[in-house]
Amino acid sequence: MQSNTRNLLIYFGILSILCVLLIEAASHIILKHNDQGANTESSSRHVFHPYRRHALNPQYNRAFDSSGNKIHSDDGFRSDTPFSKDKPDDVFRIIMLGGSTMYGIGATDVYPHTPTLNNDQTISHYLEAEINKYLAAKSSSKRVEIINAAVTAYTTFEHLVYFNEVLYEYSPDLLVFLDGHNDFYYYKQYNNWHHVKQGTPKLTYHFNKRSLWFTGISVARYFAQFSRFFMLVEKYMMRVWENANLDQFPQTAFPRTLAGDFPENVDAVLKETIFKTYIQFKALGELFNFDLIVFLQPQVVLENKALLSDADQHIQSLTLKYDTNTRRNEIRPYFPDLFRQYGLAFVDISEIASASYANEQLYTDYCHLTPKGSEAVATQMLPHLTRFLDN
């Protein structure tokens, strides 16, 4: 009897081990098929952040997206190497802020798959090279150093938090913003302190609510460092988490929206949203002795179709098919006067297609750029930035 029991336990133990190995092997195959990286540390572009919701993951690298290269510096910038907070005397330092276009993300979904740009294909890379060429031609003793501090999905709100938390320590001479898609054209703006887009406020909320979902993510996340199965579970749960407004997390809307009495209320709405941020940056500039300039980012729907290459015309037609925001061209003309009223430097570069780039593909999707598109943006920015160097 004891022998039968012992044999049964051995059989059950072997079967359990085989099941675990089978589950681990299947999970490994699924993760490899989806190119999720060899470990939890390198496969996510972002990490949670206590103040800005999310930040760049310094360890990020994925074969299908970054060719397996580490494209974020250890200090969290879009760079191969970190930057010293001590600025050399001969350096004019520019910090570039923006969302995924300035960052240089690739394209997915309904658009042809395009990997994330290499660090030497970004707007900041081309711009730094062109400005230093300009300074060398003038025999200037100065050189420009550009820090690309852009993060995908950031709005002007995250820019402000980021600067107060970290960026001021790098002593910038000039802040350059490339903004627009993420928060300039919204019909309805939410109070950003309660916005849940990337999750840190939501995590805190569900921690305080003793949520079962939060507990599940925490458990899966811990064991994911030891198990491919739990790594798969964590990634699935996080994807659901980021795309769902679980438990009706509270969001506070502004009383005025662009969906209302447009265009009469456009200045009131923008004052409560983007200008609330830029006016604070202007005050910080006086405190920390830096200038700032805002560029309205390119969007393929705003381009003259006749100037686009065949590839970009296809991108434009796809975008018009799926893009529901039809008011960009109505709102856009208001920006120059409004920025002027607040004493802020502003340049509209939302159209980059031209005869100079005939037959060149500039866009990978609705607002993200090819290397040639990055070069076109840098070319448009250049004459507006050299005046800060000449002062």
PAKOL-775823 format. One line per 5 residues: number of its first residue (from 0); their letters; for each residue y, x, z of C-alpha. Coordinates in Angstrom, 1 decimal. Last residue first. Example, Ala and Ser with C-alpha at 12.3 -4.5 7.8 and 13.67 -1.06 7.14 Angstrom:
<recs>
1	SA	-1.1 13.7 7.1; -4.5 12.3 7.8
</recs>
This chain:
<recs>
390	NDLFR	86.7 22.4 -29.4; 84.8 23.7 -32.4; 81.4 23.0 -30.8; 82.2 19.3 -30.2; 83.4 19.0 -33.8
385	TLHPL	80.1 20.4 -34.9; 78.4 17.2 -33.7; 79.7 14.6 -36.1; 79.1 16.9 -39.1; 75.4 17.4 -38.1
380	MQTAV	74.3 13.9 -37.4; 73.9 12.9 -41.0; 71.8 16.0 -41.8; 69.8 15.5 -38.6; 68.9 12.0 -39.7
375	AESGK	67.8 13.2 -43.2; 65.7 16.0 -41.7; 63.9 13.5 -39.4; 63.3 11.3 -42.5; 61.8 14.3 -44.3
370	PTLHC	59.5 14.9 -41.3; 58.5 11.2 -41.7; 60.3 8.7 -39.5; 59.8 5.7 -37.2; 62.0 2.6 -37.6
365	YDTYL	59.9 -0.1 -39.3; 57.0 2.1 -40.3; 56.3 5.6 -41.6; 59.8 6.0 -43.0; 61.6 8.7 -45.1
360	QENAY	59.3 8.9 -48.1; 61.1 11.0 -50.7; 61.4 9.5 -54.3; 65.2 10.1 -54.1; 66.3 11.9 -51.0
355	SASAI	69.7 13.2 -52.1; 70.2 9.8 -53.9; 70.4 8.2 -50.5; 68.2 6.6 -47.8; 69.6 7.2 -44.3
350	ESIDV	71.0 3.8 -43.4; 71.1 3.1 -39.6; 73.5 6.1 -39.2; 76.3 4.2 -37.4; 78.4 6.6 -35.4
345	FALGY	79.8 6.1 -32.0; 82.1 8.1 -29.7; 83.0 6.1 -26.6; 86.5 5.0 -25.5; 85.4 1.6 -24.3
340	QRFLD	87.4 -0.2 -26.9; 86.1 2.2 -29.6; 82.5 1.4 -28.7; 83.3 -2.3 -29.2; 85.1 -1.7 -32.4
335	PFYPR	82.2 0.3 -33.9; 79.5 -2.0 -32.6; 80.6 -5.4 -34.0; 79.4 -4.7 -37.5; 75.7 -4.4 -36.3
330	IENRR	75.4 -7.9 -34.9; 75.1 -9.8 -38.2; 73.0 -7.1 -39.9; 70.6 -7.0 -37.0; 70.3 -10.8 -36.9
325	TNTDY	67.0 -11.4 -38.6; 64.7 -10.3 -35.7; 61.3 -11.8 -36.6; 59.8 -8.6 -38.2; 56.4 -9.2 -39.7
320	KLTLS	56.9 -9.8 -43.4; 60.2 -8.0 -43.4; 58.4 -4.9 -42.0; 55.7 -5.0 -44.6; 58.3 -5.3 -47.4
315	QIHQD	60.3 -2.3 -46.0; 57.2 -0.1 -45.7; 56.3 -0.9 -49.4; 59.9 -0.1 -50.3; 59.5 3.1 -48.3
310	ADSLL	56.5 4.2 -50.4; 58.3 3.3 -53.7; 61.2 5.4 -52.6; 64.3 3.7 -51.2; 67.8 3.7 -52.7
305	AKNEL	67.4 0.3 -54.5; 66.1 -1.3 -51.3; 69.4 -0.6 -49.6; 68.3 0.1 -46.0; 68.8 -2.2 -43.0
300	VVQPQ	65.2 -3.3 -42.9; 64.1 0.3 -42.8; 65.9 0.9 -39.5; 67.9 4.1 -38.8; 69.3 4.6 -35.3
295	LFVIL	72.9 3.8 -34.2; 74.2 7.2 -33.0; 75.9 7.5 -29.6; 78.1 10.5 -28.6; 78.6 12.2 -25.3
290	DFNFL	80.7 14.9 -23.8; 79.8 16.9 -20.6; 81.7 18.0 -17.6; 79.4 16.9 -14.7; 81.8 14.4 -13.1
285	EGLAK	83.7 13.4 -16.2; 80.5 13.1 -18.1; 79.1 11.0 -15.2; 81.9 8.5 -15.8; 81.1 8.3 -19.5
280	FQIYT	77.4 7.8 -18.6; 78.4 4.9 -16.4; 80.3 3.4 -19.3; 77.2 3.9 -21.5; 74.9 2.0 -19.2
275	KFITE	77.0 -1.2 -18.7; 77.8 -0.8 -22.3; 74.1 -1.4 -23.3; 73.6 -4.5 -21.2; 76.2 -6.6 -19.5
270	KLVAD	79.0 -5.5 -21.8; 76.6 -6.2 -24.8; 76.3 -9.8 -23.7; 80.0 -10.3 -23.2; 80.8 -8.6 -26.6
265	VNEPF	78.3 -10.8 -28.4; 79.5 -14.1 -26.9; 81.6 -15.5 -29.8; 79.1 -14.3 -32.5; 76.8 -16.0 -31.6
260	DGALT	77.1 -19.0 -29.2; 73.5 -18.8 -27.9; 70.7 -16.6 -29.2; 72.8 -13.5 -28.4; 72.2 -14.3 -24.7
255	RPFAT	74.4 -15.2 -21.7; 73.1 -16.1 -18.3; 71.1 -12.8 -18.0; 67.4 -13.2 -17.4; 65.6 -12.3 -14.2
250	QPFQD	61.9 -11.5 -14.4; 59.4 -12.2 -11.7; 55.8 -11.1 -12.3; 54.0 -14.3 -13.3; 50.6 -13.4 -11.8
245	LNANE	49.9 -11.0 -14.7; 52.4 -10.5 -17.5; 49.7 -9.0 -19.8; 50.0 -6.2 -22.3; 50.2 -3.2 -19.9
240	WVRMM	47.4 -4.5 -17.6; 45.1 -5.4 -20.5; 45.4 -1.8 -21.8; 45.1 -0.4 -18.3; 41.8 -2.4 -17.7
235	YKEVL	40.3 -1.1 -20.9; 41.3 2.5 -20.2; 40.0 2.3 -16.7; 36.7 0.8 -17.8; 36.2 3.6 -20.4
230	MFFRS	37.0 6.3 -17.9; 34.6 4.5 -15.5; 31.8 4.8 -18.1; 32.7 8.4 -18.9; 32.3 9.3 -15.2
225	FQAFY	33.6 11.9 -12.8; 37.4 11.8 -13.3; 37.0 8.1 -14.2; 35.9 7.5 -10.6; 39.4 7.4 -9.2
220	RAVSI	40.9 5.4 -12.1; 38.1 2.8 -11.9; 38.8 2.3 -8.2; 42.6 2.1 -8.6; 42.3 -0.3 -11.6
215	GTFWL	40.0 -2.6 -9.7; 42.2 -2.6 -6.7; 45.3 -3.5 -8.8; 43.3 -6.4 -10.4; 42.2 -7.6 -6.9
210	SRKNF	45.9 -7.9 -6.0; 47.0 -7.1 -2.5; 50.4 -8.7 -3.2; 52.2 -5.5 -2.2; 50.0 -3.5 -4.5
205	HYTLK	50.5 -6.1 -7.2; 54.3 -5.7 -7.0; 54.1 -2.0 -6.9; 51.9 -1.9 -10.0; 54.2 -4.3 -11.7
200	PTGQK	57.3 -2.1 -10.9; 55.3 0.8 -12.4; 54.1 -1.1 -15.4; 55.4 -0.2 -18.8; 57.1 -3.4 -20.0
195	VHHWN	57.7 -5.0 -16.5; 61.4 -5.5 -16.4; 62.7 -6.3 -12.9; 65.3 -3.5 -12.6; 66.0 -4.1 -16.2
190	NYQKY	67.6 -7.5 -15.7; 66.4 -9.2 -18.8; 68.2 -9.5 -22.2; 67.7 -12.3 -24.7; 68.5 -12.2 -28.4
185	YYFDN	67.9 -8.4 -28.3; 69.7 -6.4 -30.9; 70.9 -3.2 -29.1; 67.9 -2.8 -26.8; 64.8 -1.1 -28.2
180	HGDLF	65.9 -0.8 -31.8; 69.3 0.7 -31.3; 69.5 4.2 -29.8; 69.9 7.8 -30.9; 71.9 9.3 -28.0
175	VLLDP	73.4 12.8 -28.0; 74.5 14.2 -24.7; 76.7 17.3 -24.8; 77.5 20.3 -22.6; 74.3 19.8 -20.6
170	SYEYL	73.9 21.4 -17.2; 70.0 21.2 -16.9; 70.2 19.8 -13.4; 71.9 16.7 -14.8; 68.6 15.9 -16.6
165	VENFY	66.4 15.1 -13.6; 67.0 12.0 -11.5; 70.5 10.9 -12.5; 69.8 11.7 -16.2; 66.4 9.9 -16.2
160	VLHEF	67.9 6.8 -14.5; 70.6 6.6 -17.1; 68.2 7.1 -20.0; 65.9 4.5 -18.6; 68.6 1.9 -18.8
155	TTYAT	69.6 2.9 -22.3; 66.1 1.9 -23.4; 62.9 3.9 -23.4; 59.9 2.7 -25.4; 58.8 6.2 -26.3
150	VAANI	60.5 9.0 -24.4; 63.3 11.2 -25.7; 64.3 14.3 -23.7; 64.6 16.6 -26.7; 66.4 19.6 -25.3
145	IEVRK	68.6 21.3 -27.8; 69.8 24.9 -27.5; 72.8 25.9 -29.5; 74.1 29.4 -29.9; 77.5 30.8 -29.1
140	SSSKA	79.1 34.2 -30.1; 80.2 32.5 -33.3; 80.2 34.5 -36.5; 81.3 31.3 -38.3; 78.2 31.4 -40.6
135	ALYKN	76.1 32.0 -37.5; 77.5 28.8 -35.9; 76.6 26.7 -38.9; 73.1 28.2 -39.0; 72.8 27.4 -35.3
130	IEAEL	73.8 23.8 -36.0; 71.2 23.5 -38.8; 68.3 24.9 -36.8; 69.1 22.8 -33.8; 69.3 19.7 -36.0
125	YHSIT	66.0 20.3 -37.7; 64.2 20.7 -34.4; 66.0 17.8 -32.7; 65.1 15.4 -35.5; 61.4 16.2 -35.1
120	QDNNL	59.2 18.1 -37.6; 58.9 21.4 -35.7; 57.6 19.6 -32.6; 54.8 18.1 -34.7; 55.2 14.5 -35.6
115	TPTHP	52.8 11.9 -34.3; 50.1 10.9 -36.7; 50.5 8.4 -39.5; 48.1 5.4 -40.0; 49.3 3.2 -42.8
110	YVDTA	51.3 0.3 -41.4; 49.9 -3.0 -40.1; 49.0 -1.5 -36.7; 49.8 2.3 -36.5; 52.6 4.7 -37.1
105	GIGYM	53.5 8.1 -35.6; 55.9 9.0 -32.8; 58.9 11.3 -33.3; 60.6 11.4 -29.9; 63.9 10.5 -31.5
100	TSGGL	62.3 7.5 -33.2; 60.2 6.7 -30.1; 63.1 6.2 -27.7; 66.3 8.0 -27.3; 68.1 10.9 -25.6
95	MIIRF	69.0 14.3 -27.0; 70.2 16.9 -24.5; 72.6 19.5 -26.1; 73.2 22.9 -24.5; 75.8 25.3 -25.8
90	VDDPK	74.3 28.7 -24.8; 76.2 32.0 -24.5; 76.5 31.8 -20.8; 72.8 31.2 -20.3; 71.8 27.8 -18.8
85	DKSFP	69.8 28.0 -15.5; 67.6 24.9 -15.6; 65.2 26.9 -17.7; 63.4 25.0 -20.4; 59.6 24.6 -20.8
80	TDSRF	57.7 25.5 -24.0; 56.2 23.7 -26.9; 58.8 20.9 -26.7; 59.2 17.1 -26.5; 60.0 17.3 -22.8
75	GDDSH	58.0 16.8 -19.6; 58.6 20.0 -17.6; 55.1 21.3 -18.7; 56.2 20.9 -22.3; 54.8 18.1 -24.4
70	IKNGS	53.1 18.7 -27.8; 49.8 20.0 -26.7; 47.9 20.3 -29.9; 44.6 18.5 -30.7; 45.9 17.5 -34.1
65	SDFAR	48.6 15.5 -32.4; 47.5 12.0 -33.2; 43.9 12.1 -34.4; 42.9 15.1 -32.3; 44.5 14.0 -29.1
60	NYQPN	46.7 16.0 -26.8; 48.7 15.0 -23.8; 48.8 17.4 -20.8; 52.5 17.2 -20.1; 52.3 13.4 -19.9
55	LAHRR	55.7 12.0 -21.0; 57.2 9.6 -18.5; 56.6 6.0 -17.4; 58.2 3.3 -15.2; 61.5 5.2 -15.0
50	YPHFV	61.7 5.5 -11.2; 58.2 5.9 -9.8; 56.6 7.3 -13.1; 53.3 6.3 -14.6; 51.9 8.9 -17.0
45	HRSSS	52.4 8.7 -20.7; 50.7 9.9 -23.9; 47.3 9.3 -22.4; 44.2 11.3 -23.6; 44.9 14.6 -21.8
40	ETNAG	44.4 13.9 -18.1; 41.6 11.3 -18.5; 39.2 13.8 -20.1; 37.8 14.8 -23.4; 40.1 12.7 -25.5
35	QDNHK	40.3 9.1 -26.3; 39.4 9.6 -30.0; 38.3 6.0 -30.4; 34.9 7.1 -31.7; 34.8 9.7 -28.9
30	LIIHS	35.5 7.1 -26.3; 32.8 4.8 -27.7; 30.3 7.6 -27.9; 31.0 8.8 -24.4; 30.6 5.2 -23.1
25	AAEIL	27.2 4.9 -24.8; 26.1 8.3 -23.2; 27.3 7.3 -19.8; 25.6 3.9 -20.0; 22.4 5.5 -21.2
20	LVCLI	22.6 8.1 -18.4; 23.1 5.4 -15.8; 20.2 3.4 -17.2; 18.0 6.5 -17.2; 18.9 7.2 -13.6
15	SLIGF	18.2 3.6 -12.6; 14.8 3.7 -14.4; 13.8 7.0 -12.6; 14.8 5.5 -9.3; 12.9 2.2 -9.9
10	YILLN	9.8 4.2 -10.9; 10.1 6.4 -7.8; 10.6 3.3 -5.7; 7.6 1.6 -7.2; 5.4 4.7 -6.8
5	RTNSQ	6.4 4.8 -3.1; 5.6 1.2 -2.6; 2.3 1.6 -4.4; 1.4 4.6 -2.2; 2.4 2.8 1.0
0	M	0.0 0.0 0.0
</recs>
